Amino acid sequence: MTDGDRTAEASGIRASYDETETERRLSFEVTDASAGGRTGETAAIAQNLEGYAMLKVRPTADGDELERYYGFDMALDHVGELLGVSPHDLPIPDAAADMGM
């Protein structure tokens, strides 16, 4: 997996995918508020490393869980709300495209 597979940027939002010993994590940061959102705001989606558990939405990759979802689209909707952007504007790195059930 290359870095290009793990990062994506569009509409003033940067997304990065990472794996820890126990989780897959997709983190978002608003880098340019001109497209909406609030510069510096962050949100993350986490799932167990095996990739079959519910998705956890957090304010940061290491933050406390705010909500759990079965579907990736539902988790992205919540992330969009947290960042103040449309979920359709969220870039998804290739490595994270299969998150969710």
Helices and strands as residue ranges (DSSP letters): H 3-6, E 7-10, E 13-19, E 23-30, G 33-35, E 42-48, E 55-58, E 67-69, H 72-83, G 87-89, G 94-96
